[in-house]
Amino acid sequence: MEIKKKDIRALTKEQLRDFFVKQGDKAFRGNQVYEWLWQKSAHNFEDMTNVSKETRQMLEDNFVINHIKVDTMQRSNDGTVKNAVRLHDGLIVESVLIPTTTRTTACVSSQVGCSLDCKFCATARLKRMRNLNPDEIYDQVVAIDNESKLYYNRPLSNIVFMGMGEPLMNYNNVIKAIDKITSPEGLGMSPKRITLSTSGVPKMIKKMADDAVKFNLAVSLHSAIDEVRTTIMPFNETFPLKDLKESLEYWYAKTKRKISYEYVVWKGINDTQKDIDAFVKFCKYVPCKVNIIEYNPIDDGDFQQATNQALEDYINTLEKNRIVVNVRRSRGKDIDAACGQLANKS
Ligand code: SF4
């Protein structure tokens, strides 16, 4: 019977050191291997050149490295790159590199599919198969960092958890991945350059505040009126705006960090003055900034980008109320890499 080998990256550094001691080796060997696994992102034990051949064979006999594989990579006319990433069990997720003149951002996935059912989102049509492991999230970042260096001659500068899945439904693994990304023993990136984007799970927003996380928080709001939000994001019925508001107040009281609201304006859905007024009122609960995101169609006619006039009305009213607002043009639309379009179609 074949023995199922353990994923070596599921071990902490301490566990790896203990493993080597139990093998009659030095604990220090654990540090060396740990460095290969994370900082140097080794795909094979063979690559660990400062470890003896016998030790590499012993590792090979006991463990696997479940590294992701970039199955296909597509480049958009605007320079956006989309990776379809194959996981060790054959499932696929997508991640995206978004270059601008000043930064390169990785948009990474946290789940295979999604358990939530936002009506405007292509990922929602894929059943949630499983959560990603910390190393699978980490590997997506490493792959994009390498592509950034290759195509844009600079390392990755920012990360957003805005790909497939709701990151707060895979909280522990997302936090472990971020720990590795920010650790000097991993990629050493500043948490200030990382944004977790959630559809708004109040209990978990409070938990993040209690855990004193150092990264940024963005909330996909899209409506500040319960009835409207529930039609486009049905889980709003379980997590209504009142609870979301309370959790965001809690977040700000604890972290003193502004929240970003992601907001798409659709024709006939949330483009009236009543919608704008409700949003402005919501924005006043805690210090925030607003990203109005251009809508990316996903093959059905239910959702259409609002008129320019409706967008201007939003922007003007927000600005009149001294709320910082940015308009995000869509990137990578031609390769289905834009926000809400990730659906494993490539
Ligand atoms: S928008 Fe995000 S939370 Fe909503 S279904 Fe899509 S991936 Fe899930």
Boltz pocket constraint, residues with backbone or C-beta under 6 A from the ligand:
constraints:
  - pocket:
      binder: B
      contacts: [[A, 113], [A, 114], [A, 115], [A, 116], [A, 117], [A, 118], [A, 121], [A, 122], [A, 123], [A, 124], [A, 163], [A, 164], [A, 165], [A, 166], [A, 199], [A, 340]]
      max_distance: 6.0
